[in-house]
Amino acid sequence: MTLSLFDQFSSPSYLGIPLILIALSLPWVLFPAPSTRWLNNRMLTLQGWFIARFTNQLFLPLNVGGHKWAPLFASLMIFLLTLNMLGLMPYTFTPTTQLSLNMGLAVPLWLATVIIGMRNQPTHALGHFLPEGTPTPLIPVLIIIETISLFIRPLALGVRLTANLTAGHLLIHLISSAAFVLMPMMPTVALLTAILLLMLTLLEVAVAMIQAYVFILLLSLYLQENV
């Protein structure tokens, strides 16, 4: 039971070729490319409106120097959102349940914000390690704590996304298995379990969207501290 429960999180392969590469390239195929026409169709209009609203909301507290990150963050938001939503479909694989993938996205982007802060304003960046007015005996302890909190940020980014999606998929798997087993024995309880499964699925749709947004929002906050 334990092996079959966690089999859904193992990367599938066909003839020795990992299918995660296809899963990662699928979101870019689903979205239409912008056209040069004056009037676009509804899908392109909705896509452009969403990207414009998202970037406006995300980069409102940042100065002009941070606005150059808008294409990267908007693309990553759509990429994560699509992967999370596609993973809720039957017989699909969710790459964002892999901690290695999430850490591969979180660590380079976090490191880029830190390097930008150290290069552009080193005094301000180093000032986060020691708040003003700190008592002298607490200086070594605070420096150690702030250093640990700085290096734990990418781990928190990756683990948060992985844990939330993995927990949701496990709950859906357990409740759907319970509904299937209870159907011949207790149809009423199985019906209530199926209703609970439907509500949980709607909740997971919201979680998939929220976690993609939180991932980008935290990156923008890290960027805001360093630009």
MITORRO-464794 format. One record per residue: x, y, z of N, C-alpha, C in turn. Coordinates in Angstrom, 1 decimal, decimal comma. Example, Ala and Ser with C-alpha at 12.3 -4.5 7.8 and 13.67 -1.06 7.14 Angstrom:
<pts>
n.px;n.py;n.pz;ca.px;ca.py;ca.pz;c.px;c.py;c.pz
13,2;-5,7;7,8;12,3;-4,5;7,8;13,2;-3,3;7,8
12,8;-2,2;7,1;13,7;-1,1;7,1;12,9;0,0;7,9
</pts>
This chain:
<pts>
n.px;n.py;n.pz;ca.px;ca.py;ca.pz;c.px;c.py;c.pz
0,8;-1,2;0,0;0,0;0,0;0,0;0,9;1,3;0,0
2,0;1,2;0,8;2,8;2,4;0,9;3,5;2,7;-0,4
4,0;1,6;-1,1;4,7;1,8;-2,4;3,7;2,3;-3,4
2,5;1,7;-3,5;1,6;2,2;-4,5;1,1;3,6;-4,2
1,1;4,0;-3,0;0,6;5,4;-2,6;1,6;6,4;-3,1
2,9;6,1;-3,0;3,9;7,1;-3,4;4,5;6,9;-4,8
3,9;5,9;-5,5;4,4;5,7;-6,9;4,0;6,8;-7,8
2,9;7,6;-7,5;2,5;8,7;-8,3;3,5;9,8;-8,4
4,4;9,8;-7,4;5,4;10,9;-7,4;6,8;10,5;-8,0
6,9;9,3;-8,5;8,1;8,9;-9,1;8,1;9,3;-10,6
9,2;9,8;-11,1;9,3;10,3;-12,5;9,1;9,2;-13,5
8,1;9,2;-14,3;7,8;8,1;-15,3;8,9;8,2;-16,4
9,1;7,0;-17,0;10,0;6,9;-18,1;9,5;5,9;-19,1
9,9;6,1;-20,4;9,5;5,2;-21,4;10,7;4,9;-22,3
11,0;3,6;-22,3;12,2;3,1;-23,1;13,5;3,8;-22,5
13,5;4,0;-21,2;14,7;4,6;-20,6;14,7;6,1;-20,7
13,7;6,7;-21,4;13,7;8,2;-21,6;12,8;8,8;-20,5
13,3;9,7;-19,7;12,4;10,3;-18,6;11,4;11,2;-19,3
10,1;11,0;-18,9;9,0;11,7;-19,5;8,8;13,1;-18,8
9,6;13,3;-17,8;9,5;14,6;-17,1;9,9;15,8;-18,1
10,7;15,5;-19,0;11,1;16,5;-20,0;9,9;16,9;-20,9
9,1;15,9;-21,2;7,9;16,3;-22,0;6,9;17,0;-21,1
6,8;16,6;-19,8;5,9;17,3;-18,9;6,3;18,8;-18,7
7,6;19,0;-18,7;8,1;20,4;-18,5;7,9;21,3;-19,7
7,9;20,6;-20,9;7,8;21,4;-22,2;6,3;21,6;-22,5
5,4;20,8;-21,9;4,0;20,9;-22,3;3,4;22,3;-22,0
3,6;23,0;-20,9;3,0;24,3;-20,7;3,2;25,3;-21,8
4,4;25,3;-22,4;4,7;26,3;-23,4;4,0;26,0;-24,7
3,5;24,7;-24,9;2,8;24,4;-26,1;1,3;24,8;-26,0
0,8;24,8;-24,7;-0,6;25,0;-24,6;-1,0;26,5;-24,8
-0,1;27,4;-24,5;-0,5;28,8;-24,6;-0,2;29,3;-26,0
-1,1;30,1;-26,5;-0,9;30,7;-27,9;0,1;31,7;-27,9
0,8;31,8;-29,0;1,9;32,9;-29,1;1,2;34,2;-29,5
1,7;35,3;-29,0;1,1;36,6;-29,4;1,1;36,9;-30,9
0,1;37,5;-31,4;0,0;37,8;-32,9;0,3;39,3;-33,1
0,5;39,6;-34,4;0,8;41,0;-34,7;-0,5;41,7;-35,2
-1,6;41,1;-35,0;-2,9;41,7;-35,4;-3,3;42,7;-34,4
-4,1;43,7;-34,8;-4,6;44,7;-33,9;-5,7;44,1;-33,0
-6,5;43,2;-33,5;-7,5;42,6;-32,7;-7,2;41,1;-32,5
-7,1;40,7;-31,2;-6,7;39,3;-30,9;-8,0;38,6;-30,5
-7,9;37,2;-30,4;-9,0;36,4;-30,0;-9,1;36,5;-28,5
-10,2;35,9;-28,0;-10,5;36,0;-26,5;-9,3;35,3;-25,7
-8,8;34,2;-26,2;-7,7;33,6;-25,4;-6,5;34,5;-25,2
-6,1;35,1;-26,3;-4,9;36,0;-26,3;-5,2;37,2;-25,4
-6,4;37,8;-25,5;-6,8;38,9;-24,8;-6,8;38,6;-23,3
-7,4;37,4;-22,9;-7,4;37,0;-21,5;-6,0;36,8;-21,0
-5,1;36,2;-21,8;-3,7;35,9;-21,4;-3,0;37,2;-21,2
-3,1;38,2;-22,1;-2,5;39,5;-22,0;-3,0;40,2;-20,8
-4,3;40,2;-20,5;-4,9;40,9;-19,3;-4,3;40,3;-18,1
-4,2;38,9;-18,0;-3,7;38,3;-16,8;-2,3;38,6;-16,5
-1,5;38,6;-17,5;0,0;38,9;-17,4;0,1;40,4;-16,9
-0,6;41,3;-17,6;-0,5;42,7;-17,2;-0,9;42,9;-15,8
-2,0;42,4;-15,3;-2,5;42,6;-14,0;-1,5;42,0;-13,0
-1,0;40,8;-13,3;-0,1;40,1;-12,4;1,2;40,9;-12,2
1,8;41,3;-13,3;3,0;42,1;-13,2;2,8;43,4;-12,5
1,7;44,0;-12,8;1,4;45,3;-12,2;1,3;45,2;-10,7
0,6;44,1;-10,2;0,4;43,9;-8,8;1,7;43,5;-8,1
2,5;42,7;-8,8;3,7;42,1;-8,2;4,8;43,2;-8,1
5,0;44,0;-9,1;6,1;44,9;-9,2;5,8;46,3;-8,7
4,6;46,5;-8,2;4,2;47,8;-7,7;5,1;48,4;-6,6
5,5;47,6;-5,6;6,4;48,1;-4,6;7,9;48,2;-5,0
8,2;47,7;-6,2;9,6;47,7;-6,6;10,0;49,0;-7,4
11,2;49,4;-7,3;11,6;50,5;-8,1;11,9;50,1;-9,6
12,3;51,1;-10,4;12,4;50,8;-11,8;13,5;49,7;-12,1
14,5;49,7;-11,3;15,6;48,7;-11,5;15,1;47,3;-11,4
14,1;47,0;-10,6;13,5;45,6;-10,5;12,5;45,3;-11,5
12,1;46,2;-12,3;11,1;45,9;-13,4;11,6;45,1;-14,5
12,9;45,0;-14,6;13,5;44,1;-15,7;13,3;42,7;-15,4
12,9;42,3;-14,2;12,6;41,0;-13,8;11,2;40,5;-14,2
10,4;41,5;-14,7;9,0;41,2;-14,9;8,8;40,0;-15,9
9,5;40,0;-17,1;9,3;38,9;-18,0;9,6;37,5;-17,4
10,7;37,5;-16,6;11,1;36,2;-16,0;10,1;35,7;-15,0
9,6;36,6;-14,1;8,7;36,3;-13,1;7,3;35,9;-13,7
6,9;36,7;-14,7;5,6;36,3;-15,3;5,6;35,0;-16,0
6,7;34,7;-16,7;6,9;33,4;-17,4;6,9;32,3;-16,4
7,6;32,5;-15,3;7,7;31,4;-14,3;6,4;31,2;-13,6
5,7;32,3;-13,4;4,3;32,1;-12,7;3,4;31,3;-13,6
3,4;31,6;-14,9;2,5;30,8;-15,8;3,0;29,4;-15,9
4,3;29,2;-15,9;4,9;27,9;-16,0;4,5;27,0;-14,8
4,7;27,6;-13,6;4,3;26,8;-12,4;2,8;26,6;-12,2
2,0;27,6;-12,6;0,6;27,5;-12,5;0,1;26,4;-13,4
0,6;26,4;-14,6;0,2;25,3;-15,6;0,6;23,9;-15,1
1,8;23,8;-14,7;2,3;22,5;-14,2;1,4;22,0;-13,0
1,1;22,9;-12,1;0,3;22,5;-10,9;-1,1;22,1;-11,3
-1,7;22,8;-12,3;-3,1;22,5;-12,7;-3,1;21,3;-13,5
-2,1;21,1;-14,4;-2,1;19,8;-15,2;-1,9;18,6;-14,3
-1,2;18,8;-13,2;-1,0;17,6;-12,3;-2,3;17,1;-11,6
-3,3;17,9;-11,6;-4,6;17,5;-11,0;-5,4;16,7;-12,0
-5,1;16,6;-13,2;-5,8;15,8;-14,2;-5,4;14,3;-14,0
-6,4;13,4;-14,3;-6,1;11,9;-14,1;-5,0;11,5;-15,0
-4,2;10,5;-14,6;-3,1;9,9;-15,3;-2,1;10,9;-15,8
-1,8;11,8;-15,0;-0,8;12,8;-15,3;0,3;12,8;-14,2
1,4;13,4;-14,5;2,5;13,5;-13,6;2,8;15,0;-13,3
3,0;15,3;-12,0;3,2;16,7;-11,6;4,7;16,9;-11,3
5,4;17,6;-12,2;6,9;17,8;-11,9;7,2;18,6;-10,7
6,2;19,5;-10,3;6,5;20,3;-9,1;6,3;19,6;-7,8
6,0;18,3;-7,8;6,1;17,5;-6,6;7,5;17,0;-6,3
8,4;17,2;-7,3;9,8;16,8;-7,1;10,6;18,0;-6,4
11,1;17,7;-5,3;11,9;18,7;-4,6;13,1;19,1;-5,4
13,7;18,2;-6,1;14,9;18,6;-6,9;14,6;19,7;-8,0
13,4;19,6;-8,6;13,0;20,6;-9,6;12,7;21,9;-8,9
12,0;21,9;-7,8;11,7;23,2;-7,1;12,9;23,8;-6,5
13,9;23,0;-6,0;15,1;23,6;-5,5;15,9;24,1;-6,7
15,9;23,5;-7,8;16,6;24,0;-9,0;16,0;25,3;-9,5
14,8;25,6;-9,3;14,2;26,9;-9,6;14,5;27,9;-8,5
14,4;27,5;-7,2;14,5;28,4;-6,1;15,9;28,9;-5,9
16,9;28,0;-5,9;18,2;28,4;-5,5;18,9;29,4;-6,5
18,8;29,2;-7,8;19,5;30,2;-8,7;18,8;31,5;-8,6
17,5;31,6;-8,5;16,8;32,9;-8,5;17,1;33,6;-7,2
17,1;32,8;-6,0;17,4;33,5;-4,8;18,9;33,9;-4,8
19,8;33,2;-5,3;21,2;33,5;-5,4;21,4;34,8;-6,2
20,6;34,9;-7,3;20,7;36,0;-8,2;20,3;37,3;-7,4
19,2;37,2;-6,6;18,8;38,4;-5,9;19,9;38,8;-4,8
20,5;37,8;-4,2;21,5;38,1;-3,2;22,8;38,7;-3,9
23,2;38,2;-5,0;24,3;38,7;-5,7;24,1;40,2;-6,2
22,8;40,4;-6,7;22,5;41,8;-7,1;22,6;42,8;-5,9
22,1;42,3;-4,8;22,2;43,2;-3,6;23,6;43,5;-3,2
24,4;42,4;-3,2;25,8;42,6;-2,8;26,6;43,5;-3,8
26,2;43,4;-5,1;26,9;44,2;-6,1;26,5;45,7;-6,1
25,2;45,9;-6,0;24,6;47,2;-6,2;24,7;48,1;-4,9
24,4;47,4;-3,8;24,4;48,2;-2,5;24,9;47,2;-1,4
26,2;47,0;-1,3;26,7;46,0;-0,3;26,5;46,4;1,1
26,5;47,7;1,4;26,3;48,2;2,8;24,9;47,9;3,2
23,9;48,2;2,4;22,5;47,9;2,7;22,3;46,4;2,9
22,9;45,6;1,9;22,7;44,2;2,0;23,3;43,6;3,2
24,5;44,0;3,6;25,1;43,5;4,8;24,4;44,0;6,1
23,7;45,2;6,0;23,1;45,7;7,1;21,9;44,9;7,6
21,4;44,0;6,8;20,3;43,1;7,3;20,8;42,1;8,3
22,1;41,8;8,3;22,7;40,8;9,3;22,7;41,4;10,7
22,8;42,7;10,8;22,9;43,3;12,1;22,0;44,6;12,2
20,8;44,5;12,8;19,9;45,6;12,9;20,6;46,7;13,8
20,2;48,0;13,5;20,7;49,1;14,2;20,3;49,1;15,7
21,2;49,4;16,5;20,8;49,5;18,0;20,9;48,2;18,7
21,6;47,2;18,1;21,7;45,8;18,7;22,7;45,9;19,9
22,3;45,4;21,0;23,3;45,3;22,1;24,5;44,5;21,7
25,7;44,9;22,3;26,9;44,3;21,9;27,0;42,8;22,2
26,5;42,3;23,4;26,6;40,9;23,6;25,8;40,0;22,6
24,7;40,7;22,0;23,9;39,9;21,1;24,4;39,9;19,6
25,4;40,7;19,3;25,9;40,8;18,0;26,2;39,5;17,3
27,1;38,7;17,9;27,4;37,4;17,3;26,2;36,5;17,1
25,3;36,5;18,1;24,2;35,6;18,0;23,3;36,0;16,8
23,0;37,3;16,7;22,1;37,9;15,7;22,7;37,6;14,3
24,0;37,8;14,2;24,7;37,6;12,9;24,5;36,1;12,4
24,7;35,2;13,4;24,5;33,8;13,1;23,0;33,5;12,7
22,1;34,0;13,4;20,7;33,8;13,2;20,3;34,4;11,8
20,7;35,6;11,5;20,3;36,2;10,2;21,0;35,5;9,1
22,2;34,9;9,3;22,9;34,2;8,2;22,1;32,9;7,9
21,7;32,2;9,0;20,9;31,0;8,8;19,6;31,3;8,1
18,9;32,4;8,5;17,6;32,7;7,9;17,8;33,1;6,5
18,9;33,6;6,1;19,2;34,0;4,7;19,3;32,7;3,8
20,1;31,8;4,3;20,4;30,6;3,6;19,2;29,6;3,6
18,3;29,7;4,5;17,2;28,8;4,6;16,0;29,3;3,6
16,1;30,5;3,1;15,1;31,0;2,2;14,8;30,1;1,0
15,9;29,7;0,2;15,6;28,8;-1,0;15,0;27,5;-0,6
15,5;26,9;0,6;14,9;25,7;1,1;13,5;25,8;1,4
13,1;26,9;2,0;11,7;27,1;2,3;10,8;27,3;1,1
11,4;27,9;0,1;10,7;28,1;-1,2;10,4;26,7;-1,8
11,4;25,9;-1,9;11,2;24,6;-2,6;10,4;23,6;-1,8
10,6;23,6;-0,5;9,9;22,6;0,4;8,4;23,0;0,5
8,1;24,3;0,6;6,7;24,8;0,7;5,9;24,3;-0,6
6,5;24,5;-1,7;5,8;24,1;-3,0;5,6;22,6;-3,0
6,7;21,9;-2,7;6,6;20,4;-2,8;5,7;19,8;-1,8
5,7;20,3;-0,5;4,9;19,7;0,5;3,4;20,0;0,3
3,1;21,2;-0,1;1,6;21,5;-0,3;1,0;20,7;-1,4
1,8;20,5;-2,5;1,2;19,8;-3,7;1,2;18,3;-3,3
2,3;17,8;-2,7;2,3;16,4;-2,3;1,2;16,0;-1,4
1,0;16,8;-0,3;-0,1;16,5;0,6;-1,4;16,5;0,0
-1,7;17,4;-0,9;-3,0;17,4;-1,6;-3,2;16,2;-2,5
-2,1;15,8;-3,2;-2,3;14,6;-4,1;-2,5;13,4;-3,2
-1,8;13,3;-2,1;-2,0;12,1;-1,2;-3,4;12,1;-0,7
-3,9;13,2;-0,2;-5,3;13,2;0,3;-6,3;12,8;-0,8
-6,1;13,3;-2,0;-7,1;12,9;-3,1;-7,0;11,5;-3,4
-5,8;10,9;-3,4;-5,6;9,5;-3,6;-6,2;8,7;-2,5
-6,0;9,0;-1,2;-6,6;8,3;-0,1;-8,1;8,3;-0,1
-8,7;9,5;-0,3;-10,2;9,7;-0,2;-10,8;9,0;-1,4
-10,2;9,1;-2,6;-10,8;8,4;-3,8;-10,7;6,9;-3,6
-9,6;6,4;-3,0;-9,5;4,9;-2,7;-10,6;4,5;-1,7
-10,8;5,3;-0,7;-11,8;5,0;0,3;-13,2;5,0;-0,3
-13,5;6,0;-1,2;-14,8;6,0;-1,9;-15,0;4,8;-2,7
-14,0;4,3;-3,4;-14,1;3,1;-4,3;-14,3;1,9;-3,5
-13,6;1,8;-2,3;-13,8;0,6;-1,5;-15,1;0,5;-0,8
-15,7;1,7;-0,4;-16,9;1,7;0,3;-18,1;1,6;-0,6
-18,0;1,8;-1,9;-19,1;1,8;-2,8;-20,0;0,5;-2,7
-19,4;-0,7;-2,8;-20,3;-1,9;-2,7;-20,8;-2,1;-1,3
-20,2;-1,7;-0,2;-20,6;-2,0;1,1;-21,5;-1,0;1,7
-21,1;0,3;1,6;-21,9;1,4;2,2;-22,1;2,5;1,2
-23,1;2,4;0,3;-23,2;3,4;-0,7;-23,4;4,8;-0,2
-24,1;5,0;0,9;-24,4;6,3;1,4;-23,1;6,9;1,9
-22,3;6,2;2,6;-21,0;6,7;3,1;-20,1;7,0;1,9
-20,2;6,1;0,9;-19,3;6,3;-0,3;-19,7;7,6;-1,0
-21,0;7,9;-1,1;-21,5;9,1;-1,7;-21,0;10,3;-1,0
-21,1;10,3;0,4;-20,6;11,4;1,2;-19,1;11,6;1,0
-18,4;10,5;0,9;-16,9;10,5;0,6;-16,6;11,1;-0,8
-17,5;10,8;-1,8;-17,3;11,3;-3,1;-17,5;12,8;-3,1
-18,5;13,3;-2,3;-18,8;14,7;-2,2;-17,6;15,4;-1,5
-17,0;14,8;-0,5;-15,8;15,3;0,1;-14,6;15,4;-0,8
-14,5;14,4;-1,7;-13,5;14,3;-2,7;-13,6;15,5;-3,7
-14,9;15,8;-4,1;-15,1;16,9;-5,0;-14,7;18,2;-4,4
-15,1;18,4;-3,1;-14,7;19,6;-2,4;-13,2;19,8;-2,2
-12,5;18,6;-2,0;-11,1;18,6;-1,8;-10,4;18,9;-3,1
-11,0;18,4;-4,2;-10,4;18,7;-5,6;-10,5;20,2;-5,9
-11,6;20,8;-5,5;-11,8;22,3;-5,7;-10,8;23,0;-4,9
-10,5;22,5;-3,7;-9,6;23,2;-2,8;-8,1;23,0;-3,4
-7,9;21,9;-4,0;-6,5;21,7;-4,5;-6,3;22,5;-5,8
-7,4;22,8;-6,5;-7,2;23,8;-7,6;-6,8;25,1;-7,1
-7,4;25,6;-6,0;-7,1;26,8;-5,4;-5,6;26,8;-4,8
-5,3;25,7;-4,2;-3,9;25,5;-3,7;-2,9;25,6;-4,8
-3,2;24,9;-5,9;-2,3;24,9;-7,1;-2,0;26,3;-7,6
-3,0;27,2;-7,6;-2,9;28,5;-8,1;-2,2;29,4;-7,0
-2,6;29,2;-5,7;-2,0;30,0;-4,7;-0,5;29,7;-4,5
-0,1;28,5;-4,6;1,3;28,1;-4,3;2,2;28,7;-5,4
1,7;28,7;-6,7;2,5;29,3;-7,7;2,7;30,8;-7,5
1,6;31,4;-7,1;1,7;32,9;-6,8;2,6;33,2;-5,6
2,5;32,3;-4,5;3,3;32,6;-3,4;4,8;32,4;-3,7
5,1;31,4;-4,5;6,5;31,2;-4,9;7,1;32,4;-5,6
6,3;33,0;-6,5;6,8;34,2;-7,2;6,8;35,5;-6,3
5,8;35,5;-5,4;5,7;36,7;-4,5;6,8;36,7;-3,5
7,3;35,6;-3,0;8,4;35,6;-2,1;9,7;35,9;-2,8
9,8;35,5;-4,1;11,0;35,9;-4,8;11,0;37,4;-5,1
9,9;38,0;-5,3;9,8;39,4;-5,5;10,1;40,2;-4,2
9,7;39,6;-3,1;10,1;40,2;-1,8;11,6;40,2;-1,6
12,2;39,0;-1,9;13,7;38,9;-1,8;14,3;39,9;-2,7
13,8;40,1;-3,9;14,3;41,0;-4,9;14,2;42,5;-4,4
13,0;42,7;-3,7;12,8;44,1;-3,2;13,8;44,5;-2,1
14,3;43,5;-1,4;15,3;43,9;-0,4;16,7;44,2;-1,0
16,9;43,8;-2,2;18,2;44,0;-2,8;18,3;44,9;-4,0
17,3;45,6;-4,4;17,3;46,5;-5,5;16,9;47,9;-5,0
</pts>
